[in-house]
Amino acid sequence: MARVSVLYNTDYDDEPTVDASSVETSARAIAGALVAAGHAAELVGVHGREVFDVLATLSSSPPDLVFNLCESMAGDARNEPTLAGLLDLFGLRYTGCDLPALAACLHKRRSKDILLGRGIPTPPHRYLATAADLADPGLERLDYPWFLKLGHEDASVGITEANLVRDAAALRARAGAMIAEYEQPVLAERYVEGREINVTLIGNGANLAVLPLHEIDFGAMPAGRPRIVSYAAKWDEMHVDYAGTKPVPLRDANPALVSACETVARAAWDAHGLRDYARVDLRIDQAGQPWVIDVNPNPDISPDAGVARSAAVAGMSYVQLIQRIADAAWARPARA
């Protein structure tokens, strides 16, 4: 039996986009799965600058593993990598990605540079941070439609139907509004019309496995609405986008498509230095080419999230999934 500390952020009062109940519920579900697997599990919440007190307590009697669920500190998602670095500094073994991998994925421009540097297909992009960027006449010559996302966010924060832009005027208006509202840059990329496929990977090295692929079923989306996963699609059960974007096991998949998706996702995993578990999101164009649109380290592993759904299709129970992630962290060197 191992002693595992389930570490999660409690700064959701500072983040209006975060549901406090879902954060704690997820942590409790993971702790429950660890107990069901035969371990002793404790919940440890951390909020902002109290992190040093929490880490001092953990290091005074180190657990066998820290299950790291922290996605922000002091209400800022950009602090997520810092906590992983502090866990390394205090010599605590933890699940999921380390500071460099988290930082690379959280800064979407940096992630784009990594993908392009490795020759991994990802849509062409522009980085928009200043008034000069928005005034660039080159925006007139882009091959629209293009899609906008915040430069340092995940969970579809900031994404509405207006983020799919069809000309330079719409791009400038929406990107300018996002920069003003969220006080961070915007990444614009060419929109890929086609299927959206999620690839979940788990393990490390020779034991890295790809779970059964899932895709977003846009079949119930009303005519005229863009086939994208907006913030409302993930978090507002009363919104039309929520009903119109259902994750389902990959349908009518030929072996060539599955192989192409797995190959691209593994390449993205390796390029970003991911470990233990992650999800790579793809769009598939009309020629069947997968394009990486997002790389998600430490994705949501609550019982009703996509990772757990993929694991269930693979025949894994939720307890087995959580145990497998813990085993992956135990099997590798602490800082590898």
ZADO-1210 file (C-alpha; in nm, 4 decimals, padded with zeros to 6 digits):
<atoms>
<atom x="00.0000" y="00.0000" z="00.0000" code="MET" pos="1"/>
<atom x="00.1334" y="00.3430" z="-00.0948" code="ALA" pos="2"/>
<atom x="00.0559" y="00.6806" z="00.0578" code="ARG" pos="3"/>
<atom x="-00.0595" y="00.9277" z="-00.2056" code="VAL" pos="4"/>
<atom x="-00.1334" y="01.2994" z="-00.1623" code="SER" pos="5"/>
<atom x="-00.3913" y="01.4307" z="-00.4088" code="VAL" pos="6"/>
<atom x="-00.2870" y="01.7929" z="-00.4615" code="LEU" pos="7"/>
<atom x="-00.5414" y="02.0295" z="-00.6175" code="TYR" pos="8"/>
<atom x="-00.5823" y="02.4060" z="-00.6487" code="ASN" pos="9"/>
<atom x="-00.8379" y="02.5846" z="-00.4336" code="THR" pos="10"/>
<atom x="-00.7993" y="02.9268" z="-00.5957" code="ASP" pos="11"/>
<atom x="-01.1242" y="02.8939" z="-00.7877" code="TYR" pos="12"/>
<atom x="-01.2720" y="03.1918" z="-00.5985" code="ASP" pos="13"/>
<atom x="-01.0239" y="03.4011" z="-00.7976" code="ASP" pos="14"/>
<atom x="-01.1261" y="03.2375" z="-01.1255" code="GLU" pos="15"/>
<atom x="-01.4850" y="03.3110" z="-01.2316" code="PRO" pos="16"/>
<atom x="-01.4569" y="03.0531" z="-01.5108" code="THR" pos="17"/>
<atom x="-01.3864" y="02.7670" z="-01.2715" code="VAL" pos="18"/>
<atom x="-01.6518" y="02.5657" z="-01.0910" code="ASP" pos="19"/>
<atom x="-01.5293" y="02.5034" z="-00.7362" code="ALA" pos="20"/>
<atom x="-01.7487" y="02.1980" z="-00.6914" code="SER" pos="21"/>
<atom x="-01.6101" y="02.0298" z="-01.0043" code="SER" pos="22"/>
<atom x="-01.2482" y="02.0848" z="-00.8974" code="VAL" pos="23"/>
<atom x="-01.2975" y="01.9340" z="-00.5543" code="GLU" pos="24"/>
<atom x="-01.5301" y="01.6614" z="-00.6832" code="THR" pos="25"/>
<atom x="-01.2640" y="01.5501" z="-00.9316" code="SER" pos="26"/>
<atom x="-00.9984" y="01.5416" z="-00.6590" code="ALA" pos="27"/>
<atom x="-01.2266" y="01.3379" z="-00.4335" code="ARG" pos="28"/>
<atom x="-01.3055" y="01.0926" z="-00.7138" code="ALA" pos="29"/>
<atom x="-00.9348" y="01.0342" z="-00.7789" code="ILE" pos="30"/>
<atom x="-00.8642" y="00.9931" z="-00.4086" code="ALA" pos="31"/>
<atom x="-01.1507" y="00.7441" z="-00.3893" code="GLY" pos="32"/>
<atom x="-01.0106" y="00.5470" z="-00.6813" code="ALA" pos="33"/>
<atom x="-00.6695" y="00.5336" z="-00.5141" code="LEU" pos="34"/>
<atom x="-00.8273" y="00.4014" z="-00.1950" code="VAL" pos="35"/>
<atom x="-01.0210" y="00.1432" z="-00.3966" code="ALA" pos="36"/>
<atom x="-00.6895" y="00.0371" z="-00.5511" code="ALA" pos="37"/>
<atom x="-00.5507" y="-00.0294" z="-00.2047" code="GLY" pos="38"/>
<atom x="-00.3642" y="00.2920" z="-00.1306" code="HIS" pos="39"/>
<atom x="-00.3928" y="00.5495" z="00.1443" code="ALA" pos="40"/>
<atom x="-00.4965" y="00.8818" z="-00.0088" code="ALA" pos="41"/>
<atom x="-00.5267" y="01.2302" z="00.1372" code="GLU" pos="42"/>
<atom x="-00.6654" y="01.5482" z="-00.0198" code="LEU" pos="43"/>
<atom x="-00.4346" y="01.8501" z="-00.0091" code="VAL" pos="44"/>
<atom x="-00.5650" y="02.1853" z="-00.1296" code="GLY" pos="45"/>
<atom x="-00.3345" y="02.4723" z="-00.2217" code="VAL" pos="46"/>
<atom x="-00.4196" y="02.8369" z="-00.2749" code="HIS" pos="47"/>
<atom x="-00.1723" y="03.0917" z="-00.4059" code="GLY" pos="48"/>
<atom x="00.1172" y="03.1916" z="-00.1824" code="ARG" pos="49"/>
<atom x="00.0391" y="02.9315" z="00.0809" code="GLU" pos="50"/>
<atom x="00.2048" y="02.6832" z="-00.1560" code="VAL" pos="51"/>
<atom x="00.5306" y="02.6964" z="00.0385" code="PHE" pos="52"/>
<atom x="00.3549" y="02.5973" z="00.3609" code="ASP" pos="53"/>
<atom x="00.1873" y="02.3076" z="00.1809" code="VAL" pos="54"/>
<atom x="00.5134" y="02.1910" z="00.0249" code="LEU" pos="55"/>
<atom x="00.6961" y="02.2173" z="00.3562" code="ALA" pos="56"/>
<atom x="00.4308" y="01.9979" z="00.5180" code="THR" pos="57"/>
<atom x="00.4503" y="01.7425" z="00.2365" code="LEU" pos="58"/>
<atom x="00.8306" y="01.7313" z="00.2400" code="SER" pos="59"/>
<atom x="00.8435" y="01.6889" z="00.6191" code="SER" pos="60"/>
<atom x="00.6734" y="01.3517" z="00.5748" code="SER" pos="61"/>
<atom x="00.6960" y="01.2782" z="00.2018" code="PRO" pos="62"/>
<atom x="00.4174" y="01.0707" z="00.0477" code="PRO" pos="63"/>
<atom x="00.5079" y="00.7951" z="-00.1940" code="ASP" pos="64"/>
<atom x="00.3445" y="01.0013" z="-00.4686" code="LEU" pos="65"/>
<atom x="00.1829" y="01.3393" z="-00.5213" code="VAL" pos="66"/>
<atom x="-00.1104" y="01.3152" z="-00.7618" code="PHE" pos="67"/>
<atom x="-00.0783" y="01.6613" z="-00.9121" code="ASN" pos="68"/>
<atom x="-00.4139" y="01.8085" z="-01.0178" code="LEU" pos="69"/>
<atom x="-00.3201" y="02.1757" z="-00.9827" code="CYS" pos="70"/>
<atom x="-00.4080" y="02.3769" z="-01.2905" code="GLU" pos="71"/>
<atom x="-00.3416" y="02.7261" z="-01.1548" code="SER" pos="72"/>
<atom x="-00.2167" y="02.9238" z="-00.8582" code="MET" pos="73"/>
<atom x="-00.3452" y="03.2603" z="-00.7355" code="ALA" pos="74"/>
<atom x="-00.6153" y="03.2470" z="-01.0000" code="GLY" pos="75"/>
<atom x="-00.3741" y="03.2400" z="-01.2932" code="ASP" pos="76"/>
<atom x="-00.3342" y="02.9339" z="-01.5173" code="ALA" pos="77"/>
<atom x="00.0091" y="03.0603" z="-01.6196" code="ARG" pos="78"/>
<atom x="00.1329" y="02.9623" z="-01.2735" code="ASN" pos="79"/>
<atom x="00.0558" y="02.5932" z="-01.3296" code="GLU" pos="80"/>
<atom x="00.4109" y="02.5062" z="-01.4451" code="PRO" pos="81"/>
<atom x="00.5580" y="02.6827" z="-01.1405" code="THR" pos="82"/>
<atom x="00.4012" y="02.4322" z="-00.9038" code="LEU" pos="83"/>
<atom x="00.5516" y="02.1385" z="-01.0918" code="ALA" pos="84"/>
<atom x="00.8910" y="02.3054" z="-01.0648" code="GLY" pos="85"/>
<atom x="00.8438" y="02.3504" z="-00.6918" code="LEU" pos="86"/>
<atom x="00.7526" y="01.9837" z="-00.6515" code="LEU" pos="87"/>
<atom x="01.0839" y="01.9014" z="-00.8191" code="ASP" pos="88"/>
<atom x="01.2643" y="02.1533" z="-00.5995" code="LEU" pos="89"/>
<atom x="01.1243" y="01.9891" z="-00.2862" code="PHE" pos="90"/>
<atom x="01.2136" y="01.6415" z="-00.4167" code="GLY" pos="91"/>
<atom x="00.8543" y="01.5146" z="-00.4328" code="LEU" pos="92"/>
<atom x="00.7588" y="01.2545" z="-00.6947" code="ARG" pos="93"/>
<atom x="00.4418" y="01.3558" z="-00.8766" code="TYR" pos="94"/>
<atom x="00.2162" y="01.2494" z="-01.1609" code="THR" pos="95"/>
<atom x="00.2021" y="01.4210" z="-01.4956" code="GLY" pos="96"/>
<atom x="00.4211" y="01.6647" z="-01.6794" code="CYS" pos="97"/>
<atom x="00.7097" y="01.8675" z="-01.5455" code="ASP" pos="98"/>
<atom x="00.7651" y="02.2422" z="-01.5651" code="LEU" pos="99"/>
<atom x="00.9173" y="02.2595" z="-01.9178" code="PRO" pos="100"/>
<atom x="00.6414" y="02.0500" z="-02.0747" code="ALA" pos="101"/>
<atom x="00.3608" y="02.2372" z="-01.8988" code="LEU" pos="102"/>
<atom x="00.5112" y="02.5734" z="-01.9911" code="ALA" pos="103"/>
<atom x="00.5550" y="02.4726" z="-02.3552" code="ALA" pos="104"/>
<atom x="00.1918" y="02.3664" z="-02.3901" code="CYS" pos="105"/>
<atom x="00.0462" y="02.6549" z="-02.1923" code="LEU" pos="106"/>
<atom x="00.2157" y="02.9092" z="-02.4193" code="HIS" pos="107"/>
<atom x="00.0460" y="02.8245" z="-02.7462" code="LYS" pos="108"/>
<atom x="00.2911" y="03.0225" z="-02.9592" code="ARG" pos="109"/>
<atom x="00.5774" y="02.8220" z="-02.8109" code="ARG" pos="110"/>
<atom x="00.3867" y="02.4996" z="-02.8722" code="SER" pos="111"/>
<atom x="00.3375" y="02.6019" z="-03.2361" code="LYS" pos="112"/>
<atom x="00.7107" y="02.6661" z="-03.2722" code="ASP" pos="113"/>
<atom x="00.7866" y="02.3218" z="-03.1296" code="ILE" pos="114"/>
<atom x="00.5432" y="02.1477" z="-03.3633" code="LEU" pos="115"/>
<atom x="00.6688" y="02.3340" z="-03.6691" code="LEU" pos="116"/>
<atom x="01.0305" y="02.2719" z="-03.5708" code="GLY" pos="117"/>
<atom x="00.9657" y="01.8987" z="-03.5613" code="ARG" pos="118"/>
<atom x="00.7733" y="01.8989" z="-03.8897" code="GLY" pos="119"/>
<atom x="00.4477" y="01.8014" z="-03.7188" code="ILE" pos="120"/>
<atom x="00.1401" y="01.9210" z="-03.9124" code="PRO" pos="121"/>
<atom x="-00.0315" y="02.2127" z="-03.7409" code="THR" pos="122"/>
<atom x="-00.2323" y="02.4915" z="-03.9073" code="PRO" pos="123"/>
<atom x="-00.0538" y="02.8122" z="-04.0117" code="PRO" pos="124"/>
<atom x="-00.0858" y="03.0798" z="-03.7468" code="HIS" pos="125"/>
<atom x="-00.0391" y="03.4415" z="-03.6496" code="ARG" pos="126"/>
<atom x="00.0366" y="03.5699" z="-03.2988" code="TYR" pos="127"/>
<atom x="-00.1537" y="03.8847" z="-03.2066" code="LEU" pos="128"/>
<atom x="-00.0479" y="04.0790" z="-02.8977" code="ALA" pos="129"/>
<atom x="-00.0373" y="04.4481" z="-02.9864" code="THR" pos="130"/>
<atom x="-00.2204" y="04.7133" z="-03.1847" code="ALA" pos="131"/>
<atom x="00.0528" y="04.6860" z="-03.4470" code="ALA" pos="132"/>
<atom x="-00.0169" y="04.3136" z="-03.4843" code="ASP" pos="133"/>
<atom x="-00.3850" y="04.3846" z="-03.5436" code="LEU" pos="134"/>
<atom x="-00.3056" y="04.6599" z="-03.7927" code="ALA" pos="135"/>
<atom x="-00.0774" y="04.4371" z="-04.0020" code="ASP" pos="136"/>
<atom x="-00.2007" y="04.4554" z="-04.3640" code="PRO" pos="137"/>
<atom x="-00.0943" y="04.0928" z="-04.4051" code="GLY" pos="138"/>
<atom x="-00.4135" y="03.9939" z="-04.2220" code="LEU" pos="139"/>
<atom x="-00.6054" y="04.0909" z="-04.5356" code="GLU" pos="140"/>
<atom x="-00.4282" y="03.8192" z="-04.7342" code="ARG" pos="141"/>
<atom x="-00.4937" y="03.5221" z="-04.5030" code="LEU" pos="142"/>
<atom x="-00.6817" y="03.2245" z="-04.6453" code="ASP" pos="143"/>
<atom x="-00.9990" y="03.2586" z="-04.4396" code="TYR" pos="144"/>
<atom x="-01.1733" y="03.1261" z="-04.2404" code="PRO" pos="145"/>
<atom x="-00.9371" y="03.1401" z="-03.9421" code="TRP" pos="146"/>
<atom x="-00.9912" y="03.0514" z="-03.5771" code="PHE" pos="147"/>
<atom x="-00.8930" y="03.2492" z="-03.2652" code="LEU" pos="148"/>
<atom x="-00.7881" y="03.1220" z="-02.9235" code="LYS" pos="149"/>
<atom x="-00.6256" y="03.2778" z="-02.6198" code="LEU" pos="150"/>
<atom x="-00.2507" y="03.2431" z="-02.6031" code="GLY" pos="151"/>
<atom x="-00.2303" y="03.1101" z="-02.2461" code="HIS" pos="152"/>
<atom x="-00.5555" y="02.9291" z="-02.1669" code="GLU" pos="153"/>
<atom x="-00.7158" y="02.5885" z="-02.1990" code="ASP" pos="154"/>
<atom x="-01.0650" y="02.4463" z="-02.1296" code="ALA" pos="155"/>
<atom x="-01.1958" y="02.6575" z="-02.4236" code="SER" pos="156"/>
<atom x="-01.1828" y="02.9763" z="-02.2162" code="VAL" pos="157"/>
<atom x="-01.2644" y="03.2729" z="-02.4377" code="GLY" pos="158"/>
<atom x="-01.4030" y="03.0663" z="-02.7250" code="ILE" pos="159"/>
<atom x="-01.7436" y="03.1552" z="-02.8728" code="THR" pos="160"/>
<atom x="-01.8932" y="03.1225" z="-03.2181" code="GLU" pos="161"/>
<atom x="-01.7408" y="03.4653" z="-03.2955" code="ALA" pos="162"/>
<atom x="-01.3912" y="03.3112" z="-03.2804" code="ASN" pos="163"/>
<atom x="-01.4390" y="03.1593" z="-03.6246" code="LEU" pos="164"/>
<atom x="-01.3648" y="03.4611" z="-03.8428" code="VAL" pos="165"/>
<atom x="-01.4149" y="03.4885" z="-04.2172" code="ARG" pos="166"/>
<atom x="-01.2346" y="03.8118" z="-04.2992" code="ASP" pos="167"/>
<atom x="-00.9755" y="04.0512" z="-04.1634" code="ALA" pos="168"/>
<atom x="-01.2332" y="04.2900" z="-04.0184" code="ALA" pos="169"/>
<atom x="-01.3890" y="04.0130" z="-03.8077" code="ALA" pos="170"/>
<atom x="-01.0461" y="03.8891" z="-03.7021" code="LEU" pos="171"/>
<atom x="-00.9358" y="04.2333" z="-03.5858" code="ARG" pos="172"/>
<atom x="-01.2602" y="04.3013" z="-03.4008" code="ALA" pos="173"/>
<atom x="-01.2776" y="03.9692" z="-03.2176" code="ARG" pos="174"/>
<atom x="-00.9041" y="03.9436" z="-03.1425" code="ALA" pos="175"/>
<atom x="-00.9008" y="04.3014" z="-03.0126" code="GLY" pos="176"/>
<atom x="-01.1943" y="04.2272" z="-02.7839" code="ALA" pos="177"/>
<atom x="-01.0269" y="03.9113" z="-02.6508" code="MET" pos="178"/>
<atom x="-00.6966" y="04.0878" z="-02.5837" code="ILE" pos="179"/>
<atom x="-00.8793" y="04.3618" z="-02.3943" code="ALA" pos="180"/>
<atom x="-01.1004" y="04.1270" z="-02.1931" code="GLU" pos="181"/>
<atom x="-00.8462" y="03.8612" z="-02.0986" code="TYR" pos="182"/>
<atom x="-00.5302" y="04.0760" z="-02.0967" code="GLU" pos="183"/>
<atom x="-00.3283" y="03.8248" z="-02.2948" code="GLN" pos="184"/>
<atom x="-00.2320" y="03.7612" z="-02.6581" code="PRO" pos="185"/>
<atom x="-00.4415" y="03.5761" z="-02.9123" code="VAL" pos="186"/>
<atom x="-00.3281" y="03.2958" z="-03.1395" code="LEU" pos="187"/>
<atom x="-00.4999" y="03.2947" z="-03.4780" code="ALA" pos="188"/>
<atom x="-00.4733" y="02.9846" z="-03.6947" code="GLU" pos="189"/>
<atom x="-00.6204" y="02.8667" z="-04.0221" code="ARG" pos="190"/>
<atom x="-00.9446" y="02.6821" z="-03.9590" code="TYR" pos="191"/>
<atom x="-00.9485" y="02.3185" z="-04.0640" code="VAL" pos="192"/>
<atom x="-01.2938" y="02.2138" z="-04.1799" code="GLU" pos="193"/>
<atom x="-01.3551" y="01.8508" z="-04.0903" code="GLY" pos="194"/>
<atom x="-01.3650" y="01.6022" z="-03.8055" code="ARG" pos="195"/>
<atom x="-01.2221" y="01.6817" z="-03.4630" code="GLU" pos="196"/>
<atom x="-01.0471" y="01.3850" z="-03.3008" code="ILE" pos="197"/>
<atom x="-00.9079" y="01.3525" z="-02.9478" code="ASN" pos="198"/>
<atom x="-00.6113" y="01.1227" z="-02.8890" code="VAL" pos="199"/>
<atom x="-00.5381" y="01.0195" z="-02.5304" code="THR" pos="200"/>
<atom x="-00.1949" y="00.8784" z="-02.4490" code="LEU" pos="201"/>
<atom x="-00.0880" y="00.7129" z="-02.1269" code="ILE" pos="202"/>
<atom x="00.2411" y="00.5695" z="-02.0031" code="GLY" pos="203"/>
<atom x="00.6036" y="00.6449" z="-02.0868" code="ASN" pos="204"/>
<atom x="00.8769" y="00.5210" z="-02.3182" code="GLY" pos="205"/>
<atom x="00.8222" y="00.1740" z="-02.4546" code="ALA" pos="206"/>
<atom x="00.5035" y="00.1498" z="-02.2446" code="ASN" pos="207"/>
<atom x="00.3381" y="00.4548" z="-02.3983" code="LEU" pos="208"/>
<atom x="-00.0072" y="00.3510" z="-02.5188" code="ALA" pos="209"/>
<atom x="-00.2773" y="00.5251" z="-02.7210" code="VAL" pos="210"/>
<atom x="-00.6297" y="00.4769" z="-02.5872" code="LEU" pos="211"/>
<atom x="-00.9243" y="00.4319" z="-02.8285" code="PRO" pos="212"/>
<atom x="-00.9741" y="00.7492" z="-03.0300" code="LEU" pos="213"/>
<atom x="-01.2737" y="00.9728" z="-02.9755" code="HIS" pos="214"/>
<atom x="-01.4229" y="01.2428" z="-03.1936" code="GLU" pos="215"/>
<atom x="-01.6646" y="01.5307" z="-03.1463" code="ILE" pos="216"/>
<atom x="-02.0092" y="01.4529" z="-03.2855" code="ASP" pos="217"/>
<atom x="-02.1425" y="01.7802" z="-03.4265" code="PHE" pos="218"/>
<atom x="-02.4571" y="01.6126" z="-03.5609" code="GLY" pos="219"/>
<atom x="-02.6938" y="01.7941" z="-03.3234" code="ALA" pos="220"/>
<atom x="-02.5410" y="02.1364" z="-03.3869" code="MET" pos="221"/>
<atom x="-02.7983" y="02.3711" z="-03.5467" code="PRO" pos="222"/>
<atom x="-02.7382" y="02.4689" z="-03.9075" code="ALA" pos="223"/>
<atom x="-02.5232" y="02.7760" z="-03.9396" code="GLY" pos="224"/>
<atom x="-02.3357" y="02.7388" z="-03.6113" code="ARG" pos="225"/>
<atom x="-01.9645" y="02.6687" z="-03.6468" code="PRO" pos="226"/>
<atom x="-01.8442" y="02.3150" z="-03.5758" code="ARG" pos="227"/>
<atom x="-01.6135" y="02.4129" z="-03.2900" code="ILE" pos="228"/>
<atom x="-01.5887" y="02.3300" z="-02.9185" code="VAL" pos="229"/>
<atom x="-01.6753" y="02.6591" z="-02.7496" code="SER" pos="230"/>
<atom x="-01.6578" y="02.7379" z="-02.3796" code="TYR" pos="231"/>
<atom x="-02.0348" y="02.6916" z="-02.3570" code="ALA" pos="232"/>
<atom x="-02.0033" y="02.3523" z="-02.5265" code="ALA" pos="233"/>
<atom x="-01.7937" y="02.2300" z="-02.2348" code="LYS" pos="234"/>
<atom x="-01.9483" y="02.4049" z="-01.9371" code="TRP" pos="235"/>
<atom x="-02.3043" y="02.5296" z="-02.0031" code="ASP" pos="236"/>
<atom x="-02.5481" y="02.2394" z="-02.0121" code="GLU" pos="237"/>
<atom x="-02.8332" y="02.4695" z="-02.1205" code="MET" pos="238"/>
<atom x="-02.6482" y="02.6038" z="-02.4248" code="HIS" pos="239"/>
<atom x="-02.7140" y="02.4822" z="-02.7775" code="VAL" pos="240"/>
<atom x="-02.3400" y="02.4148" z="-02.8224" code="ASP" pos="241"/>
<atom x="-02.3410" y="02.1723" z="-02.5286" code="TYR" pos="242"/>
<atom x="-02.5959" y="01.9482" z="-02.6997" code="ALA" pos="243"/>
<atom x="-02.4236" y="01.9922" z="-03.0345" code="GLY" pos="244"/>
<atom x="-02.0746" y="01.8749" z="-02.9359" code="THR" pos="245"/>
<atom x="-02.0814" y="01.5226" z="-02.7972" code="LYS" pos="246"/>
<atom x="-01.7579" y="01.3222" z="-02.7617" code="PRO" pos="247"/>
<atom x="-01.8104" y="00.9713" z="-02.9023" code="VAL" pos="248"/>
<atom x="-01.5835" y="00.6797" z="-02.9935" code="PRO" pos="249"/>
<atom x="-01.4359" y="00.7257" z="-03.3397" code="LEU" pos="250"/>
<atom x="-01.6875" y="00.6143" z="-03.6001" code="ARG" pos="251"/>
<atom x="-01.6229" y="00.4639" z="-03.9414" code="ASP" pos="252"/>
<atom x="-01.2497" y="00.4782" z="-03.8790" code="ALA" pos="253"/>
<atom x="-01.0301" y="00.3152" z="-04.1362" code="ASN" pos="254"/>
<atom x="-00.6915" y="00.1814" z="-04.0233" code="PRO" pos="255"/>
<atom x="-00.5038" y="00.4435" z="-04.2254" code="ALA" pos="256"/>
<atom x="-00.6790" y="00.7301" z="-04.0427" code="LEU" pos="257"/>
<atom x="-00.6255" y="00.5713" z="-03.7011" code="VAL" pos="258"/>
<atom x="-00.2590" y="00.5117" z="-03.7772" code="SER" pos="259"/>
<atom x="-00.2096" y="00.8691" z="-03.9025" code="ALA" pos="260"/>
<atom x="-00.3753" y="01.0165" z="-03.5921" code="CYS" pos="261"/>
<atom x="-00.1725" y="00.7990" z="-03.3563" code="GLU" pos="262"/>
<atom x="00.1531" y="00.8796" z="-03.5363" code="THR" pos="263"/>
<atom x="00.0945" y="01.2552" z="-03.5223" code="VAL" pos="264"/>
<atom x="-00.0140" y="01.2428" z="-03.1571" code="ALA" pos="265"/>
<atom x="00.2915" y="01.0409" z="-03.0546" code="ARG" pos="266"/>
<atom x="00.5139" y="01.2881" z="-03.2379" code="ALA" pos="267"/>
<atom x="00.3501" y="01.5800" z="-03.0532" code="ALA" pos="268"/>
<atom x="00.3938" y="01.3945" z="-02.7214" code="TRP" pos="269"/>
<atom x="00.7633" y="01.3418" z="-02.7878" code="ASP" pos="270"/>
<atom x="00.8225" y="01.6957" z="-02.9154" code="ALA" pos="271"/>
<atom x="00.6762" y="01.8533" z="-02.6006" code="HIS" pos="272"/>
<atom x="00.8399" y="01.6119" z="-02.3569" code="GLY" pos="273"/>
<atom x="00.5103" y="01.4903" z="-02.2130" code="LEU" pos="274"/>
<atom x="00.4853" y="01.2131" z="-01.9579" code="ARG" pos="275"/>
<atom x="00.2372" y="00.9847" z="-01.7797" code="ASP" pos="276"/>
<atom x="-00.0832" y="01.1023" z="-01.9556" code="TYR" pos="277"/>
<atom x="-00.1932" y="01.3674" z="-02.2044" code="ALA" pos="278"/>
<atom x="-00.4391" y="01.4411" z="-02.4849" code="ARG" pos="279"/>
<atom x="-00.3670" y="01.5695" z="-02.8332" code="VAL" pos="280"/>
<atom x="-00.6532" y="01.7341" z="-03.0251" code="ASP" pos="281"/>
<atom x="-00.6616" y="01.7043" z="-03.4039" code="LEU" pos="282"/>
<atom x="-00.8684" y="01.8328" z="-03.6925" code="ARG" pos="283"/>
<atom x="-00.8848" y="01.6132" z="-04.0027" code="ILE" pos="284"/>
<atom x="-00.9001" y="01.7857" z="-04.3393" code="ASP" pos="285"/>
<atom x="-01.0812" y="01.6618" z="-04.6496" code="GLN" pos="286"/>
<atom x="-00.7715" y="01.4717" z="-04.7639" code="ALA" pos="287"/>
<atom x="-00.7552" y="01.2778" z="-04.4362" code="GLY" pos="288"/>
<atom x="-00.4527" y="01.4700" z="-04.3011" code="GLN" pos="289"/>
<atom x="-00.4507" y="01.5196" z="-03.9217" code="PRO" pos="290"/>
<atom x="-00.3524" y="01.8679" z="-03.7987" code="TRP" pos="291"/>
<atom x="-00.2587" y="01.9303" z="-03.4348" code="VAL" pos="292"/>
<atom x="-00.4711" y="02.2107" z="-03.2911" code="ILE" pos="293"/>
<atom x="-00.3906" y="02.1631" z="-02.9223" code="ASP" pos="294"/>
<atom x="-00.1615" y="01.9648" z="-02.6933" code="VAL" pos="295"/>
<atom x="-00.3060" y="01.9074" z="-02.3459" code="ASN" pos="296"/>
<atom x="-00.0732" y="01.7947" z="-02.0663" code="PRO" pos="297"/>
<atom x="-00.2401" y="01.6673" z="-01.7492" code="ASN" pos="298"/>
<atom x="-00.5917" y="01.6738" z="-01.9018" code="PRO" pos="299"/>
<atom x="-00.9058" y="01.6334" z="-01.6940" code="ASP" pos="300"/>
<atom x="-00.9248" y="01.2800" z="-01.5517" code="ILE" pos="301"/>
<atom x="-01.2484" y="01.3091" z="-01.3578" code="SER" pos="302"/>
<atom x="-01.4857" y="01.0122" z="-01.4018" code="PRO" pos="303"/>
<atom x="-01.6998" y="01.1835" z="-01.6672" code="ASP" pos="304"/>
<atom x="-01.4149" y="01.3383" z="-01.8686" code="ALA" pos="305"/>
<atom x="-01.2733" y="01.2308" z="-02.2032" code="GLY" pos="306"/>
<atom x="-00.9733" y="01.0395" z="-02.0691" code="VAL" pos="307"/>
<atom x="-01.1973" y="00.8210" z="-01.8547" code="ALA" pos="308"/>
<atom x="-01.4311" y="00.7623" z="-02.1510" code="ARG" pos="309"/>
<atom x="-01.1407" y="00.6497" z="-02.3682" code="SER" pos="310"/>
<atom x="-01.0153" y="00.4241" z="-02.0899" code="ALA" pos="311"/>
<atom x="-01.3604" y="00.2675" z="-02.0551" code="ALA" pos="312"/>
<atom x="-01.3682" y="00.1840" z="-02.4272" code="VAL" pos="313"/>
<atom x="-01.0284" y="00.0180" z="-02.3754" code="ALA" pos="314"/>
<atom x="-01.1830" y="-00.1982" z="-02.1025" code="GLY" pos="315"/>
<atom x="-01.0354" y="-00.0116" z="-01.8067" code="MET" pos="316"/>
<atom x="-01.2361" y="00.0769" z="-01.4996" code="SER" pos="317"/>
<atom x="-01.1871" y="00.4187" z="-01.3448" code="TYR" pos="318"/>
<atom x="-00.9873" y="00.2655" z="-01.0622" code="VAL" pos="319"/>
<atom x="-00.7628" y="00.0920" z="-01.3141" code="GLN" pos="320"/>
<atom x="-00.7116" y="00.4176" z="-01.5034" code="LEU" pos="321"/>
<atom x="-00.5986" y="00.6064" z="-01.1944" code="ILE" pos="322"/>
<atom x="-00.3755" y="00.3161" z="-01.0907" code="GLN" pos="323"/>
<atom x="-00.2191" y="00.3092" z="-01.4374" code="ARG" pos="324"/>
<atom x="-00.1321" y="00.6786" z="-01.4196" code="ILE" pos="325"/>
<atom x="00.0216" y="00.6281" z="-01.0757" code="ALA" pos="326"/>
<atom x="00.2171" y="00.3288" z="-01.2038" code="ASP" pos="327"/>
<atom x="00.3499" y="00.5352" z="-01.4942" code="ALA" pos="328"/>
<atom x="00.4806" y="00.7970" z="-01.2508" code="ALA" pos="329"/>
<atom x="00.6371" y="00.5350" z="-01.0261" code="TRP" pos="330"/>
<atom x="00.8015" y="00.3490" z="-01.3136" code="ALA" pos="331"/>
<atom x="00.9991" y="00.6402" z="-01.4554" code="ARG" pos="332"/>
<atom x="01.2891" y="00.8252" z="-01.2904" code="PRO" pos="333"/>
<atom x="01.1512" y="01.1064" z="-01.0769" code="ALA" pos="334"/>
<atom x="01.2736" y="01.3780" z="-01.3142" code="ARG" pos="335"/>
<atom x="01.2351" y="01.2032" z="-01.6494" code="ALA" pos="336"/>
</atoms>
